[in-house]
Amino acid sequence: MKLKGLLVIFCMFILNSCASYQVNNYSNKENSLNPDQIIFIALPKDGTYGSIKYDGSGIKTQKALYTAFFKHANEIYMGNTAESLNDTKEIAEKEGADILVYPIISHWEDRNTAWSGRRDKVQVEILVLALKDNLTIDKSSLKATSNSIVFVNGSPEDLLHRVFTEYVSKLYGNGN
């Protein structure tokens, strides 16, 4: 009987500790992306939490976005340095891009969750622009938080793949 009780408590704990994802967005639903549009993904500045700077988090975010767009777009370029929005627009236009994806890491918190129980957290603001029309296709805030109980330590980067995959799929008119 004790074993059953412990098993029930353990299952409730596991179910209650799932990773959470949240997307808040403004989008121009009339302007879904199409595979023939050339995508340019900007390199965001590295994320921080308080005074801690997470070196490499910008490139990890850019690569996670690349992976999500790769499933839909025929041609993708990536920025080499973190630039202002206006400078990035110029670079993307020189590359012949139709669409600029401009991510900003607003929160990056990498914790040793397996040891401390403190969750990894990430929040990325994404601006998607049609360069020729200077039209905002989408502006979103994507947040993800890891499980509170894990047996292997992950990173905020691991959280990005799922939320970016779903987000980009919606940009192409797939999903709700």
C-alpha positions as CSV (number, residue, x, y, z in Angstrom):
1,M,0.0,0.0,0.0
2,K,2.8,2.4,0.8
3,L,4.4,1.7,-2.6
4,K,1.2,2.6,-4.4
5,G,0.9,5.8,-2.5
6,L,4.5,6.8,-3.3
7,L,3.9,5.9,-6.9
8,V,0.8,8.1,-7.1
9,I,2.6,11.0,-5.5
10,F,5.6,10.5,-7.8
11,C,3.4,10.5,-10.9
12,M,1.5,13.6,-9.8
13,F,4.9,15.3,-9.2
14,I,6.2,14.4,-12.6
15,L,3.0,15.5,-14.4
16,N,3.0,18.8,-12.5
17,S,6.6,19.6,-13.4
18,C,6.3,19.6,-17.2
19,A,8.1,22.3,-19.2
20,S,5.9,25.3,-20.1
21,Y,5.9,27.3,-23.2
22,Q,4.1,30.6,-23.9
23,V,3.8,32.8,-27.1
24,N,2.4,36.3,-27.0
25,N,2.2,37.8,-30.4
26,Y,0.9,40.3,-32.8
27,S,0.8,38.9,-36.3
28,N,-0.5,39.9,-39.7
29,K,-2.4,36.7,-40.5
30,E,-2.9,37.8,-44.1
31,N,0.8,37.6,-44.7
32,S,1.9,34.0,-44.1
33,L,5.4,33.2,-45.3
34,N,6.0,31.0,-48.3
35,P,8.9,28.6,-49.0
36,D,10.2,30.7,-51.9
37,Q,10.9,33.8,-49.8
38,I,14.6,34.2,-48.8
39,I,15.0,34.3,-45.1
40,F,17.7,36.3,-43.2
41,I,18.1,35.4,-39.5
42,A,19.9,38.0,-37.5
43,L,22.4,37.1,-34.8
44,P,21.1,38.3,-31.4
45,K,23.3,39.6,-28.7
46,D,24.1,37.1,-26.0
47,G,21.5,36.7,-23.3
48,T,21.9,37.7,-19.7
49,Y,20.4,37.1,-16.3
50,G,21.3,39.8,-13.8
51,S,25.0,40.4,-14.1
52,I,25.6,37.0,-15.7
53,K,26.3,37.0,-19.5
54,Y,25.7,33.7,-21.2
55,D,28.4,33.6,-23.9
56,G,27.3,31.8,-27.1
57,S,23.6,32.1,-26.3
58,G,23.1,34.4,-29.3
59,I,24.5,31.9,-31.8
60,K,22.5,29.1,-30.1
61,T,19.3,31.1,-30.5
62,Q,20.1,31.8,-34.1
63,K,20.9,28.2,-34.9
64,A,17.7,27.0,-33.2
65,L,15.8,29.5,-35.4
66,Y,17.7,28.2,-38.5
67,T,16.7,24.7,-37.7
68,A,13.0,25.7,-37.4
69,F,13.1,27.6,-40.6
70,F,15.0,24.9,-42.5
71,K,11.9,22.7,-42.5
72,H,10.0,25.4,-44.4
73,A,12.2,27.8,-46.3
74,N,14.2,27.0,-49.5
75,E,16.9,29.6,-48.8
76,I,18.2,31.0,-45.5
77,Y,21.1,33.3,-44.6
78,M,22.4,34.1,-41.2
79,G,24.0,37.2,-39.8
80,N,27.6,37.0,-38.6
81,T,27.6,39.7,-36.0
82,A,25.0,41.2,-33.7
83,E,23.9,44.5,-35.3
84,S,21.2,47.1,-34.8
85,L,17.9,46.5,-36.5
86,N,18.6,49.2,-39.2
87,D,22.1,47.8,-39.9
88,T,20.7,44.3,-40.1
89,K,18.0,45.4,-42.6
90,E,20.8,46.8,-44.8
91,I,22.8,43.6,-44.6
92,A,19.8,41.4,-45.3
93,E,18.8,43.5,-48.3
94,K,22.3,43.2,-49.7
95,E,22.0,39.4,-49.4
96,G,18.8,39.6,-51.4
97,A,16.6,38.5,-48.5
98,D,12.8,38.9,-48.6
99,I,12.2,38.3,-44.9
100,L,14.2,39.5,-41.9
101,V,13.9,37.5,-38.7
102,Y,15.3,39.7,-35.9
103,P,15.5,37.9,-32.5
104,I,16.3,39.7,-29.2
105,I,17.1,37.5,-26.1
106,S,15.4,39.3,-23.3
107,H,16.0,36.6,-20.6
108,W,18.4,33.7,-20.5
109,E,18.7,31.8,-17.2
110,D,20.7,28.5,-17.3
111,R,20.5,26.7,-14.0
112,N,21.8,23.3,-12.8
113,T,18.2,22.2,-12.5
114,A,19.0,18.5,-11.7
115,W,21.0,19.6,-8.7
116,S,19.3,22.8,-7.5
117,G,15.7,22.3,-8.6
118,R,15.7,25.8,-10.1
119,R,14.3,26.0,-13.6
120,D,16.0,27.1,-16.8
121,K,14.2,30.0,-18.4
122,V,14.4,31.7,-21.7
123,Q,12.5,34.6,-23.4
124,V,13.1,35.7,-26.9
125,E,11.4,38.6,-28.7
126,I,11.1,38.1,-32.5
127,L,10.4,40.6,-35.1
128,V,9.6,39.3,-38.6
129,L,9.7,41.9,-41.4
130,A,9.0,41.8,-45.1
131,L,11.9,43.9,-46.3
132,K,10.6,45.1,-49.7
133,D,7.3,46.4,-48.2
134,N,8.8,47.3,-44.8
135,L,5.8,45.4,-43.4
136,T,5.8,43.8,-39.9
137,I,4.6,40.2,-40.5
138,D,4.9,39.2,-36.9
139,K,6.1,40.4,-33.6
140,S,6.2,37.8,-30.8
141,S,7.5,37.1,-27.3
142,L,8.3,33.5,-26.8
143,K,8.9,32.2,-23.3
144,A,9.9,28.7,-22.1
145,T,10.6,27.2,-18.7
146,S,12.2,23.8,-18.1
147,N,10.8,21.0,-15.9
148,S,11.2,21.5,-12.2
149,I,12.4,18.0,-11.9
150,V,14.9,16.5,-14.3
151,F,17.4,13.8,-14.1
152,V,19.7,15.3,-16.7
153,N,20.7,18.9,-16.8
154,G,19.6,20.7,-20.0
155,S,20.0,24.3,-21.1
156,P,17.7,27.1,-22.3
157,E,18.8,26.2,-25.8
158,D,17.0,22.9,-25.4
159,L,13.8,24.8,-24.7
160,L,14.1,26.9,-27.8
161,H,13.8,24.0,-30.3
162,R,10.2,23.1,-29.5
163,V,8.9,26.7,-29.2
164,F,10.6,27.8,-32.3
165,T,9.4,24.8,-34.4
166,E,5.8,25.5,-33.4
167,Y,6.2,29.3,-33.9
168,V,7.8,29.0,-37.4
169,S,5.2,26.5,-38.5
170,K,2.5,29.0,-37.7
171,L,4.3,31.7,-39.6
172,Y,4.0,29.4,-42.7
173,G,0.3,28.9,-42.1
174,N,0.5,25.5,-40.5
175,G,-1.1,25.1,-37.1
176,N,-3.5,27.4,-35.2
